[in-house]
Amino acid sequence: MLSNHLHNGIEAPKLAWSRLPNSEDGEPDTVGLVKKSDESSIDSLDYEVIENYAYRKEQAQRGKLYVGYYVMVKWFFALLIGIGTGLAAVFINLSVENFAGWKFALTFAIIQKSYVAGFLVYVLINLVLVFSSVYIVTQFAPAAAGSGIPEIKGYLNGVDMPGILLFRTLIGKIFGSIGSVGGGLALGKEGPLVHTGACIASLLGQGGSSKYHLRSRWLQIFHSDRDRRDLVTCGCAAGVSAAFRAPVGGVLFALEEVTSWWKSQLMWRVFFTSAIVAVVVRTAMGWCKSGKCGHFGSGGFIIWDISDGQEDYSFEEFLPMAVIGVIGGLLGALFNQLTFYIAYWRRNYLHKNGNRVKIIEACLISLITSIISFGLPLLRNCSPCPEANPDSGIECPRPPGMYGNYVNFYCSKDKEYNDLATIFFNTQDDAIRNLFSAKTIHEYSAQSLLTFLVMFYSLAVVTFGTAVPAGQFVPGIMIGSTYGRLVGMFVVKVYKKLNIEEGTYALLGAASFLGGSMRMTVSLCVIMVEITNNLKLLPLIMLVLLISKAVGDAFNEGLYEEQARLRSIPLLESRPKYQMRKMTAKEASGKRVISFPRVVKVADVVSILRSNNHNGFPVIDHARNGETLVIGLMLRSHLLVLLQSKVDFQHSPLPCDPKGSRSIRHTISEFVKPASSKGLSIHDIRLSSDDLEMYIDLALFLNPSPYIVPEDMSLTKVYNLFRQLGLRHIFVVPRPSRVIGLITRKDLLIEENDDSASMELQSTSVRARHRDKSKVGRNGDVERPLLTSLLV
């Protein structure tokens, strides 16, 4: 791969961790990178259930009524996430469409008298919108820069980065997206909508924002990272569903692209959330059809209906379609590499000079974009309007930026249009709708399409990574549809068949570029089908996606993986590195293990916590025969809670009887780190000299059943176990000397009888029901039925 010179093989995650900042006070800068400071500001999330005495006691007190209430609240939160994300998407789209509509309407009115004055007004409006976006991000919400998908992907992978799910990040994402997209930058609002949905989900999960006094105790139900992870997953799917009006595509996007852990119950809630978003968006669009939404018309929410396009395709067309897939893979891989190098240069040189430089950079790019989008159409000769087709419903010409097709811009005659202005002097949604159009076969010239492809591709590369909310879905669709339409024009001229539509090839080009850049397959395929409303093209989209992804994978990783690597987000990808096959768990584990005795002196705990940054400590005890036993895992965050409360300090160094009269003075929620918070620090805890001489019995608070692997297990197997279970720590131990039991599938099949207190194995009940029909073996035991035998 082209980018492997920076990280190679197994050293990739180690380098990623080594480059992490060293401060809990470090805050993300405007491109999502983290400033370096004294202590680590990136932490892992605790997705594992800590089954200590407090947890078991709390679970024992919960009945079926509470479990039902808990499930109902999860579904209620899924409903709220869908409604909130849908309303946010409606607000963003209405704002972008209205700002763009006012801009184009005012500019068109002025250029009737003076093109110079119109150009100045056009540039000024774009500058104001982009300046508002970059100012909000740099001064108010640094974590709102970029698409946010790499950060959310890291969060669902188990990496907690401060600031990415705050209330101010949500506000910065919404208003920043309006400014950057409305200002005409070569960016999209779809990626930021995914981040917006995740922020809404996280804020609902923690009951609101305490900093801005927007908090409700009725919503403070979910305290664990595990529950918040499920909510954020629903938010990600809701963001995609709102961005593309593709509810099924949103579910598959969450499954394929951002999540590392999945279960059937979560899938149902994610599906429900996406459906709610679709209903909210549909309702808003129906309301806007009455003309109450200003300039919001046929544009806005992305759906490019090409159901009336090409109905059939021949075997001869597979070759040019395969060529489109190859082009998409090459251009997508090149896009990823160029954006990686430019973002790397920005981080190490340009953005080190402060926020003022970031604001100047964004405004300068806005100026260049405005000059290109306004100036290039002036250099293009106008074309005569085609004969009116009453079936198409498209008139020629039309004012710029209002309706889409056949824009009359700098034309000497009334019945002429500027094909380059039709793409440049339009909102991105309208421009894509024009390129996908099935009944405008001669609307564009090859020269105009090639000019737009080169210029917009360059603008997208340069713009991505600036200090504004930036998505790459829609710019990628515009780039791909441009060269796809070029290939379609070539196919029409060579094959000379009347049923070939250039818009169909534009759609395949868009899919190929997204597949070559983002490396998504299933979810992207479904999204493209949903937004085009043409199921007949599904096999063709699958073909170009497979080809473009295969070509792109030969050069580098996907866009989000490249950006996550640049931001030093230590992702655990779905496939372990090849070098891990030759390594064992013992070779990969740390050489220095710091452990605690069961009863530990407070002074020793403070000393160890101050001398290192470890987040998990084995707890050991001594058996009667003098053998050392590992009795569990103690988390740093739990130790800090015990030190701060001081209620569990004892004078005696002797262990307490956990089953005795001593009660648990803590609830599970006390040990959970607040969302989007740094949590407790050892430097924030004040202890007296008398406190330091006290002791703590850790048996009540440790995790007595951590995951354990033998020392000679291959690192590949450890990697898969770690990632699929969403773990934070795994103990590496010597190979055990004896086996006390063996669990098979039959031991995990449990049925619940009418008496809720009686739980028995299905194999046992089957054996009981068949006892009369079973034969007695030679040893006198009853033989197992066939079902039980097969399960062993």
C-alpha positions in Angstrom: 0.0 0.0 0.0 1.1 3.5 -0.7 0.6 4.7 2.9 2.3 1.8 4.7 5.6 3.7 5.0 4.1 5.5 8.0 2.7 2.5 9.8 3.6 -1.1 9.1 2.2 -4.3 10.4 1.8 -4.8 14.0 3.6 -1.5 14.8 0.5 0.5 13.6 -1.5 0.3 16.9 1.6 0.8 19.0 2.6 3.9 17.0 -1.0 5.2 17.3 -0.9 4.9 21.0 2.5 6.4 21.3 1.4 9.5 19.5 -1.5 10.1 21.8 -1.5 13.2 23.8 -0.6 13.1 27.4 -3.1 15.3 29.2 -6.7 14.9 30.4 -6.9 18.7 29.9 -6.0 18.4 26.2 -8.8 19.3 23.9 -9.4 18.5 20.3 -8.3 21.1 17.8 -10.4 22.2 14.9 -9.6 19.3 12.6 -10.4 16.7 15.2 -6.8 16.2 16.3 -5.8 16.4 19.9 -3.4 18.8 21.4 -0.6 17.3 23.3 -0.3 17.9 27.0 0.8 16.0 30.1 -1.6 13.1 30.6 -3.5 10.9 28.1 -6.7 12.6 27.0 -7.8 9.6 25.0 -9.1 6.7 27.0 -10.7 3.3 26.4 -14.4 2.7 27.2 -15.6 0.0 29.6 -18.0 -2.0 27.5 -17.6 -5.1 29.7 -20.0 -5.8 32.5 -18.2 -5.7 35.9 -19.9 -8.5 37.8 -18.8 -7.6 41.3 -20.8 -7.9 44.5 -22.5 -4.5 44.0 -23.6 -5.5 40.5 -24.9 -8.9 41.6 -26.8 -7.4 44.6 -28.4 -4.8 42.3 -29.4 -7.4 39.7 -30.9 -9.6 42.4 -33.2 -6.8 43.5 -34.5 -6.2 40.0 -37.6 -8.1 39.0 -39.3 -8.7 35.7 -41.2 -5.4 36.0 -37.9 -3.4 36.1 -36.5 -5.4 33.2 -39.6 -4.6 31.1 -39.4 -1.0 32.1 -35.7 -0.9 31.1 -36.5 -2.3 27.7 -39.4 0.1 27.2 -37.1 3.1 28.0 -34.6 1.9 25.4 -37.3 1.9 22.8 -38.6 5.3 23.9 -35.0 6.7 23.6 -34.8 5.2 20.1 -38.0 7.1 19.3 -36.6 10.4 20.7 -33.3 9.9 18.8 -35.2 9.4 15.5 -37.4 12.5 16.1 -34.5 14.7 17.2 -32.2 13.6 14.3 -35.0 14.0 11.8 -35.8 17.6 13.0 -32.1 18.5 13.0 -31.8 17.3 9.4 -35.0 19.2 8.4 -33.5 22.4 10.0 -30.2 22.0 8.2 -31.7 21.3 4.8 -34.2 24.1 5.1 -31.5 26.5 6.1 -29.0 25.4 3.4 -31.7 25.5 0.6 -32.9 28.9 1.7 -29.5 30.5 2.0 -28.5 29.1 -1.4 -31.8 30.2 -2.9 -31.5 33.7 -1.6 -27.9 33.9 -2.8 -28.6 32.7 -6.3 -31.8 34.8 -6.6 -30.0 38.0 -5.5 -27.0 37.2 -7.7 -29.2 36.6 -10.7 -31.2 39.8 -10.2 -28.0 41.8 -10.0 -26.2 40.2 -13.0 -29.1 41.4 -15.2 -27.5 44.9 -14.8 -23.8 44.1 -14.0 -21.9 40.9 -13.8 -19.2 42.5 -11.8 -21.6 43.6 -9.1 -23.2 40.2 -9.2 -19.9 38.5 -8.8 -19.0 40.7 -5.8 -22.3 40.0 -4.1 -21.9 36.2 -4.8 -18.4 36.2 -3.3 -19.4 38.3 -0.3 -22.4 36.0 0.6 -20.2 32.9 0.4 -17.5 34.5 2.5 -20.0 35.5 5.2 -21.4 32.0 5.4 -18.1 30.2 5.4 -16.7 32.7 8.0 -19.6 32.0 10.3 -19.0 28.3 10.0 -15.2 28.4 10.7 -15.7 30.9 13.5 -18.2 28.7 15.2 -15.9 25.7 15.0 -12.7 27.4 16.0 -14.1 29.5 18.8 -17.0 27.4 20.2 -16.9 23.8 19.1 -13.4 22.5 18.0 -14.6 18.9 17.8 -17.3 19.8 15.2 -14.7 20.1 12.4 -14.6 17.4 9.7 -17.2 14.8 9.1 -17.0 13.3 12.6 -17.4 9.7 11.3 -13.8 8.6 12.1 -14.3 9.9 15.7 -17.7 8.2 16.1 -16.3 5.0 14.6 -13.5 5.2 17.2 -16.0 5.7 19.9 -18.0 2.6 18.9 -14.7 0.8 18.6 -14.0 1.5 22.3 -12.0 4.7 22.1 -13.3 7.7 24.2 -12.1 11.0 22.8 -13.1 14.1 24.8 -15.4 16.6 23.3 -16.8 14.7 20.3 -20.3 14.2 21.9 -20.8 17.4 23.8 -23.8 19.7 23.4 -21.6 22.5 22.0 -20.3 20.0 19.4 -23.9 19.3 18.4 -24.6 23.0 18.0 -21.4 23.6 16.1 -22.1 20.7 13.8 -25.6 22.0 12.9 -24.8 25.6 12.3 -21.3 25.0 10.9 -22.8 22.6 8.3 -25.3 25.3 7.3 -22.5 27.8 6.8 -20.0 25.5 5.0 -22.5 23.9 2.6 -24.6 27.0 2.1 -21.4 28.9 1.3 -20.8 26.7 -1.7 -17.7 24.8 -0.5 -17.0 21.4 -2.1 -18.3 19.7 1.0 -21.5 17.8 2.0 -23.7 17.8 5.0 -24.3 14.1 5.1 -21.2 13.1 7.1 -21.9 15.8 9.8 -25.4 14.5 10.0 -24.1 11.2 11.2 -22.1 13.0 13.9 -25.2 15.1 14.7 -27.3 11.9 15.3 -24.6 10.5 17.5 -24.5 13.7 19.6 -28.2 13.7 20.0 -28.2 10.1 21.1 -25.4 10.6 23.6 -27.0 13.7 25.1 -30.3 11.8 25.6 -28.5 8.9 27.1 -26.9 11.1 29.8 -30.0 13.1 30.4 -28.9 16.3 28.7 -26.1 18.8 29.2 -25.2 19.8 32.8 -22.9 22.6 31.7 -25.7 24.5 29.9 -28.3 23.5 32.5 -30.3 21.5 30.0 -30.6 18.3 32.1 -33.6 16.2 33.1 -33.3 13.6 35.8 -36.1 11.6 34.1 -33.8 10.9 31.2 -30.8 9.8 33.4 -31.5 6.1 33.0 -28.5 4.7 31.2 -25.2 5.1 33.0 -22.9 2.5 31.5 -20.7 2.8 28.4 -22.4 -0.3 27.1 -25.9 1.3 27.0 -24.5 4.6 25.6 -22.8 2.6 22.8 -26.1 1.2 21.7 -27.7 4.7 21.7 -24.9 6.2 19.7 -25.3 3.3 17.2 -28.9 4.3 16.8 -27.9 7.9 16.3 -25.4 7.0 13.5 -28.0 5.1 11.6 -30.5 7.9 12.1 -28.0 10.4 10.7 -27.6 8.4 7.5 -31.3 7.8 7.2 -32.0 11.6 7.6 -29.2 12.5 5.2 -30.2 10.3 2.3 -33.8 9.4 3.2 -32.6 5.8 3.2 -33.7 4.1 6.4 -32.5 0.6 5.4 -29.2 2.1 4.2 -28.8 3.8 7.5 -29.1 0.4 9.4 -26.6 -1.2 7.1 -24.2 1.7 7.3 -24.2 1.4 11.1 -23.6 -2.4 10.8 -20.9 -2.3 8.1 -19.0 0.9 8.7 -19.1 2.3 12.2 -19.9 -0.5 14.7 -17.6 -3.1 16.0 -20.2 -5.0 18.0 -23.7 -6.0 17.0 -26.7 -8.0 18.3 -30.2 -8.7 17.1 -31.9 -6.6 19.8 -29.8 -3.6 18.8 -30.7 -4.1 15.1 -34.4 -3.8 15.8 -34.0 -0.6 17.7 -31.7 0.8 15.0 -34.3 -0.1 12.4 -37.0 1.5 14.4 -35.0 4.7 14.8 -34.3 4.9 11.0 -38.0 4.4 10.3 -38.9 7.2 12.6 -36.4 9.5 10.9 -37.9 8.6 7.5 -41.4 9.5 8.8 -40.3 12.8 10.2 -38.5 13.8 7.0 -41.4 12.7 4.9 -43.8 14.7 7.0 -41.6 17.8 6.7 -41.3 17.5 3.0 -45.0 17.2 2.6 -45.5 20.3 4.7 -42.9 22.2 2.6 -44.8 21.4 -0.7 -47.4 23.9 0.3 -44.8 26.7 -0.2 -44.2 27.5 3.4 -40.5 26.7 3.3 -39.2 29.5 1.2 -36.7 28.4 -1.4 -37.0 24.8 -0.4 -38.4 23.1 -3.5 -37.4 20.1 -5.5 -33.9 20.2 -4.0 -33.0 19.7 -0.4 -33.4 16.2 0.8 -31.5 13.9 -1.5 -33.6 11.7 -3.6 -32.9 11.5 -7.3 -35.7 9.6 -8.9 -34.4 7.9 -12.1 -37.1 5.3 -12.2 -38.0 6.5 -15.7 -34.4 6.0 -16.9 -32.7 3.1 -18.6 -34.9 0.0 -18.2 -32.6 -2.6 -19.6 -29.0 -3.2 -20.4 -27.1 -5.5 -22.7 -24.1 -7.7 -22.2 -22.0 -5.3 -24.3 -22.4 -2.6 -21.6 -20.7 -4.6 -18.9 -17.2 -3.6 -20.2 -17.7 0.2 -20.0 -19.4 -0.3 -16.6 -16.4 -2.3 -15.4 -14.2 0.5 -16.7 -16.2 2.9 -14.5 -15.5 0.7 -11.5 -11.7 0.8 -12.3 -11.8 4.6 -12.7 -13.7 4.9 -9.4 -11.1 2.8 -7.6 -8.2 4.7 -8.9 -9.6 8.2 -8.4 -10.9 7.2 -4.9 -7.6 5.8 -3.8 -5.9 8.9 -5.2 -8.4 11.1 -3.3 -7.7 9.3 0.0 -3.9 9.7 -0.4 -4.0 13.3 -1.4 -6.3 14.3 1.4 -4.1 12.3 3.8 -1.0 14.2 2.8 -2.6 17.6 2.8 -4.2 17.0 6.2 -0.9 15.8 7.5 0.8 19.0 6.3 -2.0 21.1 7.8 -1.6 19.4 11.2 2.2 19.7 11.4 2.7 23.1 9.8 -0.3 25.3 9.0 -2.7 24.7 11.9 0.0 25.1 14.5 -0.1 28.8 14.0 -3.5 29.2 15.7 -7.1 29.8 15.0 -6.6 32.9 12.9 -4.7 30.9 10.3 -7.5 28.4 10.2 -10.1 31.2 9.6 -8.0 32.8 6.9 -7.5 29.4 5.2 -11.2 28.6 5.1 -12.0 32.1 3.8 -9.3 31.9 1.1 -10.6 28.5 -0.1 -14.1 30.0 -0.2 -12.9 32.9 -2.3 -11.2 30.5 -4.7 -14.3 28.3 -4.9 -16.5 31.3 -5.7 -14.1 32.6 -8.4 -14.1 29.2 -10.1 -17.8 28.5 -9.8 -18.7 32.0 -11.1 -15.8 32.6 -13.5 -15.5 29.3 -15.5 -19.1 29.5 -16.8 -18.3 32.9 -18.2 -15.6 31.3 -20.4 -18.1 28.7 -21.8 -20.2 29.4 -24.9 -23.9 29.0 -24.5 -25.8 26.2 -26.3 -29.3 26.5 -27.9 -32.1 25.0 -26.0 -33.3 21.6 -27.2 -36.8 21.1 -28.5 -39.4 21.2 -25.8 -40.4 17.7 -24.5 -43.8 17.9 -22.8 -43.2 14.5 -21.1 -40.0 15.6 -19.3 -41.6 18.6 -17.6 -38.3 20.5 -17.9 -38.3 23.9 -19.4 -35.3 25.6 -21.1 -33.9 28.0 -20.0 -34.3 28.6 -16.3 -32.8 31.0 -13.8 -29.6 29.9 -12.0 -29.9 28.2 -8.7 -33.7 28.0 -8.6 -34.8 24.9 -10.5 -31.7 23.1 -11.8 -31.6 22.2 -15.5 -30.7 24.5 -18.4 -29.4 27.5 -16.5 -29.3 30.7 -18.5 -26.1 32.3 -17.4 -24.2 34.9 -19.5 -26.1 34.0 -22.7 -26.8 36.5 -25.4 -30.1 34.9 -26.4 -33.1 34.0 -24.4 -33.4 30.4 -25.7 -29.8 29.4 -24.7 -28.3 27.8 -21.7 -24.9 27.4 -20.1 -24.2 23.7 -19.4 -21.2 24.5 -17.2 -23.3 26.9 -15.1 -25.9 24.2 -14.8 -23.4 22.3 -12.7 -21.4 25.0 -11.0 -24.1 27.7 -10.4 -26.4 25.3 -8.5 -26.8 23.6 -5.2 -25.1 20.3 -5.0 -28.4 18.4 -4.8 -29.7 20.1 -7.9 -26.4 19.6 -9.8 -26.5 15.9 -9.1 -30.1 15.7 -10.1 -29.1 17.2 -13.4 -26.3 14.8 -14.0 -28.6 11.8 -13.1 -31.3 13.1 -15.4 -32.6 10.5 -17.9 -34.3 12.9 -20.4 -31.5 15.4 -21.0 -29.2 13.3 -23.1 -27.5 16.2 -24.9 -27.5 18.7 -22.1 -23.8 18.6 -21.3 -20.7 18.6 -23.5 -17.7 16.5 -22.8 -15.5 19.6 -22.5 -17.7 21.0 -19.8 -17.9 17.8 -17.9 -14.1 17.3 -18.0 -13.5 20.9 -16.8 -15.9 20.4 -13.9 -14.4 17.1 -13.0 -10.8 18.5 -12.8 -11.8 21.6 -10.9 -14.2 20.1 -8.5 -12.0 17.2 -7.7 -9.1 19.6 -6.9 -11.4 21.8 -4.8 -12.7 18.7 -2.8 -9.2 17.6 -2.1 -8.1 21.0 -0.9 -11.3 21.8 1.1 -11.5 18.5 3.0 -9.6 19.0 6.3 -10.4 22.7 6.8 -11.8 23.8 10.1 -15.4 23.4 9.1 -17.9 20.5 9.3 -17.3 18.6 6.1 -18.8 15.5 4.6 -17.6 13.7 1.4 -20.7 11.7 0.4 -22.3 14.4 -1.9 -18.9 15.7 -3.3 -18.0 12.1 -4.1 -21.3 11.6 -5.9 -20.7 14.7 -7.9 -17.2 13.6 -8.9 -18.3 10.1 -9.8 -21.4 11.1 -11.7 -19.3 13.5 -13.8 -16.9 10.9 -15.2 -19.7 8.4 -15.2 -21.7 10.6 -17.6 -18.6 11.1 -19.7 -18.3 7.3 -20.1 -22.0 7.2 -20.9 -21.6 9.7 -23.6 -18.9 7.6 -25.1 -21.0 4.5 -24.9 -23.9 6.2 -26.6 -21.7 7.3 -29.5 -20.1 3.9 -29.9 -23.0 1.5 -29.4 -25.6 3.9 -31.0 -28.5 2.4 -29.0 -31.5 4.5 -28.2 -32.2 2.8 -24.8 -28.8 3.8 -23.2 -29.1 6.7 -20.8 -26.1 8.9 -19.8 -27.8 9.4 -16.4 -27.6 5.7 -15.6 -23.8 5.8 -16.2 -23.6 8.9 -14.0 -25.2 6.9 -11.2 -22.8 4.0 -11.6 -19.9 6.5 -11.6 -21.1 8.0 -8.3 -21.3 4.5 -6.8 -17.8 3.6 -8.1 -16.1 6.7 -6.6 -17.8 6.3 -3.2 -16.8 2.6 -3.3 -13.2 3.5 -4.3 -12.9 6.1 -1.6 -15.0 4.9 1.4 -14.7 1.2 0.6 -18.3 0.5 1.6 -20.2 -2.1 -0.4 -23.6 -3.4 1.0 -24.7 -0.2 2.8 -23.6 2.0 -0.1 -25.4 -0.2 -2.6 -28.7 0.0 -0.7 -28.3 3.7 -0.2 -27.8 4.3 -3.9 -30.9 2.2 -4.7 -33.0 4.0 -2.2 -32.0 7.5 -3.3 -32.6 6.7 -7.0 -35.8 4.6 -6.6 -34.6 2.2 -9.3 -34.2 -1.4 -8.2 -33.4 -2.6 -11.7 -29.9 -1.1 -11.5 -29.0 -3.1 -8.4 -26.8 -5.7 -10.1 -24.9 -3.0 -12.0 -24.3 -1.0 -8.8 -23.0 -4.2 -7.1 -20.7 -4.8 -10.0 -19.0 -1.3 -10.0 -18.8 -1.3 -6.2 -17.0 -4.6 -6.0 -14.6 -3.6 -8.8 -13.9 -0.1 -7.3 -13.3 -1.4 -3.8 -11.0 -4.1 -5.0 -9.0 -1.6 -7.0 -8.9 0.9 -4.2 -7.8 -1.7 -1.6 -4.8 -2.4 -3.7 -3.4 1.0 -3.0 -4.5 2.2 0.5 -7.2 2.0 3.1 -10.6 3.7 3.1 -11.1 7.4 3.7 -12.4 7.0 7.2 -9.6 4.6 8.2 -7.0 7.0 6.7 -8.4 10.0 8.6 -8.7 8.0 11.8 -5.0 7.0 11.5 -4.1 10.6 10.9 -6.0 11.7 14.0 -4.2 9.0 16.1 -7.4 7.1 16.8 -6.3 3.6 17.6 -8.9 1.6 15.8 -9.1 -2.2 16.0 -10.1 -3.1 12.4 -12.2 -6.2 11.7 -9.2 -8.2 10.4 -6.1 -8.6 12.4 -2.7 -8.0 10.9 -0.9 -10.9 9.2 2.1 -10.6 11.6 -0.1 -11.4 14.5 -0.3 -15.1 13.4 3.3 -15.5 14.3 3.0 -13.9 17.8 1.6 -15.2 21.0 -0.4 -13.5 23.8 2.7 -13.5 26.0 4.9 -11.8 23.4 2.3 -9.0 22.9 1.5 -8.4 26.6 3.2 -5.9 28.7 6.4 -6.9 30.5 5.5 -5.0 33.6 2.4 -6.0 35.5 1.4 -4.0 38.5 -0.9 -5.8 40.9 -2.7 -5.2 44.2 -3.2 -7.5 47.1 -6.7 -8.1 48.2 -6.4 -5.8 51.2 -4.2 -2.8 50.2 -3.0 0.2 52.1 -4.4 3.5 50.9 -0.9 5.0 50.7 0.2 2.2 48.4 -2.9 2.8 46.1 -2.2 6.5 45.9 1.5 5.9 45.1 0.8 3.4 42.3 -1.9 5.6 40.7 0.4 8.6 40.7 3.4 6.7 39.3 1.7 5.2 36.2 -1.3 5.6 33.9 -2.5 2.0 33.9 -6.3 1.6 34.0 -6.5 -2.0 35.1 -4.7 -3.8 37.9 -4.8 -7.5 38.7 -5.8 -8.3 42.3 -4.0 -11.3 44.0 -4.6 -13.2 47.1 -2.9 -16.2 48.8 -4.6 -19.5 49.3 -4.1 -21.6 52.4 -1.4 -23.7 50.8 0.5 -20.5 50.0 -0.3 -20.5 46.3 -0.8 -17.1 44.7 -4.3 -16.7 43.2 -5.6 -14.0 40.8 -9.0 -13.1 42.2 -10.0 -10.4 39.8 -9.4 -7.1 38.0 -9.6 -3.7 39.6 -10.2 -0.6 37.4 -8.5 2.7 38.0 -11.8 4.5 37.9 -13.2 2.3 40.6 -10.2 2.9 42.9 -10.6 6.6 42.5 -14.2 6.4 43.6 -13.2 4.5 46.7 -10.5 6.9 47.5 -12.8 9.9 47.1 -15.7 8.5 49.2 -13.4 7.1 52.0 -16.4 5.2 53.4 -14.8 1.8 52.7 -11.5 2.6 54.6 -10.8 0.2 57.4 -8.2 0.1 60.2 -7.5 -3.6 60.0 -5.3 -5.2 57.2 -7.4 -8.3 57.4 -9.9 -9.2 54.7 -13.6 -8.9 55.4 -16.2 -11.6 54.8 -18.1 -10.5 51.7 -21.1 -12.6 52.7 -21.1 -11.2 56.2 -23.0 -8.3 57.7 -21.1 -5.7 55.9 -23.3 -3.8 53.4 -22.4 -2.4 50.0 -22.3 1.4 50.3 -22.1 2.1 46.6 -24.4 1.7 43.6 -23.3 0.7 40.1 -23.9 4.3 38.8 -21.3 5.7 41.2 -18.5 3.8 39.4 -19.4 4.9 35.9 -17.5 7.8 34.3 -19.9 10.5 33.1 -20.2 10.7 29.4 -18.1 13.3 27.7 -16.2 13.9 30.9 -12.6 13.5 32.0 -13.8 11.7 35.2 -11.9 11.7 38.4 -8.1 12.2 38.6 -5.8 11.1 41.4 -4.6 14.7 41.6 -8.2 15.9 42.5 -8.4 13.7 45.6 -7.3 15.0 49.0 -6.4 12.6 51.7 -5.1 13.2 55.2 -2.2 11.4 56.8 -4.6 9.3 58.8 -6.4 8.3 55.6 -3.2 7.1 54.1 -2.6 4.7 56.9 -6.0 3.0 56.4 -6.7 -0.1 54.3 -9.2 -1.1 51.6 -10.6 -4.6 50.9 -10.9 -4.7 47.1 -12.9 -8.0 47.0 -16.3 -6.3 46.9 -15.4 -4.0 44.0 -13.2 -5.9 41.7 -14.3 -7.8 38.6 -14.1 -11.4 39.8 -14.5 -12.9 36.3 -12.2 -11.1 33.8 -11.5 -12.6 30.4 -8.4 -14.8 30.5 -6.3 -16.3 27.7 -3.3 -18.8 28.0 0.1 -17.3 27.3 0.6 -19.4 24.1 -2.6 -18.4 22.4 -2.0 -16.8 19.0 -2.3 -13.0 18.9 -4.8 -13.3 16.0 -7.2 -15.3 18.2 -6.7 -12.8 21.1 -7.4 -9.9 18.7 -10.6 -11.4 17.5 -11.8 -12.1 21.0 -10.8 -8.6 22.2 -12.6 -6.8 19.4 -15.7 -8.9 19.1 -16.5 -8.8 22.8 -15.6 -5.1 23.1 -13.0 -5.7 25.8 -10.6 -3.3 27.5 -8.4 -5.8 29.3 -7.4 -9.4 28.9 -5.4 -11.4 31.4 -2.5 -13.5 30.0 -1.9 -16.4 32.3 0.3 -19.6 32.3 -1.4 -22.7 30.9 -3.7 -24.2 33.5 -2.7 -27.4 35.1 -6.1 -29.0 35.3 -9.7 -28.8 33.9 -12.6 -28.5 36.3 -15.4 -28.7 33.7 -16.4 -28.4 30.0 -19.2 -26.3 28.6 -20.9 -27.4 25.4 -23.9 -26.1 23.4 -26.3 -28.1 25.5 -25.2 -26.4 28.7 -26.1 -23.0 27.2 -29.7 -24.0 26.1 -31.8 -23.0 29.1 -35.6 -22.9 29.1 -37.9 -21.1 31.5 -40.8 -23.0 33.0 -44.0 -21.6 34.4 -42.2 -21.2 37.7 -39.9 -18.3 37.1 -37.6 -19.5 39.9 -36.9 -22.9 38.2 -34.4 -22.9 35.4 -33.2 -26.1 33.8 -31.3 -27.2 30.8 -33.2 -28.2 27.7 -31.1 -31.3 27.5 -32.2 -32.3 31.0 -35.9 -31.7 30.3 -35.7 -33.6 27.0 -34.0 -36.5 28.9 -36.8 -36.4 31.5 -39.6 -36.4 28.9 -38.0 -39.4 27.1 -37.0 -41.3 30.2 -39.6 -43.9 29.7 -38.6 -44.5 26.1 -34.9 -44.6 26.7 -32.8 -47.7 27.0 -30.5 -48.5 29.8 -26.9 -48.8 28.8 -24.4 -51.4 29.9 -23.2 -49.2 32.7 -26.6 -48.8 34.1 -27.1 -45.1 33.1 -30.0 -43.9 31.0 -28.9 -43.3 27.4 -29.2 -39.7 26.1 -31.8 -38.9 23.4 -30.5 -38.0 19.9 -30.9 -34.3 20.4 -28.7 -34.2 23.5 -26.1 -36.4 21.9 -25.8 -34.0 19.0 -25.3 -31.0 21.2 -22.3 -32.4 23.1 
